[in-house]
């Protein structure tokens, strides 16, 4: 059942228009800048640069008075304008730098008017620090309420890369409040959530915060889309409920791009040669392949070639929607198919004999050239990824993952991880495997765990000791010994994960994973045979039949060779909460919630079951919110569910898009640098 491009486009039809969120973010930014009259110097928290780039552009900033832009970093600030505007998150390190720069200007007798725009909202702590530094009276403090940012037609993100660390390592629940505020804004635009279900202690806090009665409900944003029938449910999952999924190597195309090259704020750094238009516009059918060739690969080594940031978006990349959710094993064949089609389209110019035919071809030429450049780019990208997937380290890691998921020779897998440490394998790959072994087996034997920790620190450095301690802390409880010491707090013992029972009750492993590469008949295709627990939990609410059997199987029996036709889709069932899976949910650590909010008349906001059944063919949207981040594989799996159902679309919301590597970096405090030169380029 290879899903065609047109079918993938059909998924977005009837979905919520998330571009309204982008327009709202732009408007709020313009209003914030216009609150400062005249020319201004903008000093920007570098971590906000890429998120802002998703909602605005430099020309808009210049149009609203931004004369020069600098990164917010320690050291003197040379501002040529009277107005200086700082745009940053309310972090202590930024506030102290701002205070230092203001005091420097005072000592140098420079006169400026200072405004601080805090993202997403003001903080009392900021005022206190500025007061302690003696500069509070010289500063106007305001906020820029940057909330959900559309990163795809069906994905919105708060783009908060530290959310997981903030909640589960630092114990800072500000993220939960900010997420609740963003979801309130979502309701003002698209309508109320008639039902809120969730799994996890922090998800429960968010659900209760979101559904508590407001003393003075704010006026809704005037939107033609604000209807009670748009949304049928909000499903909230906190990341701690399923830590297995991000620890695994993602095997979808977009997921592997993230694993190998790293996607940040929807952008990836690529060799300049891949982004340069080809001199020969016509492709050959044999050019694209996921096996090594020289058709599109840069001649210089990728690590040495100059890089350029590329935004992964379907608005300018016609092939991205078709490729991004495929299992990587299927990408080469799909690229070859596209190349053959383009080759035939280019040959059509030779058959054009009349003026009308030539005019018709010229009208299509621009689209063909854009698609050809996209084909060239993704062929080159695939050929960058393929050598990485053929390394001994990559394949050994996959083998260990698959064996741990199947509980096969656990002691042998621990030994294999020790061998990887001895060979100097990548630190985050080793640590992901260790954490996976601990979660799937209920902990690693105490003696083995102590030996591995010692070898790990000796090989990679004792600077990672805080990272190991954080992974074993009560809030995370990921890297644990088995059995647990008698002195272990109850909070930790209660977090032991029941993976083996869940593997059966949620049908996490598929008997014939090889068939998934060619036929996407279950969400487990995203990991070549393993179904993400988080998405199975979504199915427990929104596609109950998909938990116990493959919903695509019955459909495919009557479908033609192409399969996956919309006529074979199954009508989505009404949302009735966790019904039927209460025992499964109870076995997973963390609170389970199912709330039907009351409206202002103290009546249930959710429609009755009979009303839901009467909606018939009417399409509604289920919002799935990941508190702590989601992966590209989970996004692909949710899109797959959406393609099986008729009458229900999914809007995926998250604090950020994560991978195992980014989570390890976040916990360790070794995230990638975000700024280069001091001048931000304006």
Buried (B, 14 or more C-beta within 10 A) or exposed (E): BBBBBEBBEBBBEEBBBBEBBBEBBBEBBBEBBEEBEEEBBBBBBBBBBBBBBBBBEBEBBEEBBBBBBBBBBEEEBEBEBBBBBBBBBBBEEBBBBBBBBBBEBBEEEBEBBBBBBBBBBBBEEBBEBBEEBEBBEBBEBBBBBBBBBBBBBBBBBBBBBBBBBBBBBEEEBBBBBBBBBBBBBBBBBBBBBBBBBBBBBBBBBBBBBBBEEEEEEEEBBEBEEBEBBBBBBBBBBBBBBBBBBBBBBBBBBBBBBBBBBBBBBBBBEBBEBBBEEBEEBBBEBEBBBBEEBEBBBBEEEBEEBEBBEBBBBBEEBBBBBBBBBBBBBBBBBBBBBBBBBBBEBBEEBEEBEEEEEEEEBEEBBEEBBBBBBBBBBBBBBBBBBBEEBEEEBBEBBBEBBBBBBBBEEBEEBBEBBBEBBEEEBBBBBBBBBBBBBBBBBBBBBBEBBEBBBEBBBEBBEEEBEEBBEBBBBEBBBBBBBBEBEEEBEEEBEEBBBEBEEBBEBBBBBBEEBEBBBBBBBBBBBBBBBBBBBBBBBBBBBBBBEBBEEBBBEEBBEEBEEEBBBEEBBBEBBBBBBBEEBEEBBEEBBBBBBBBBBEBEEEEEBBBEEEEBEEBEEEBBBBBBBBBBBBBBBBBBBBBBBBBBBBBBBBBBBBBBBBBBBBBBBBBBEEBEEBBEEEEBEB
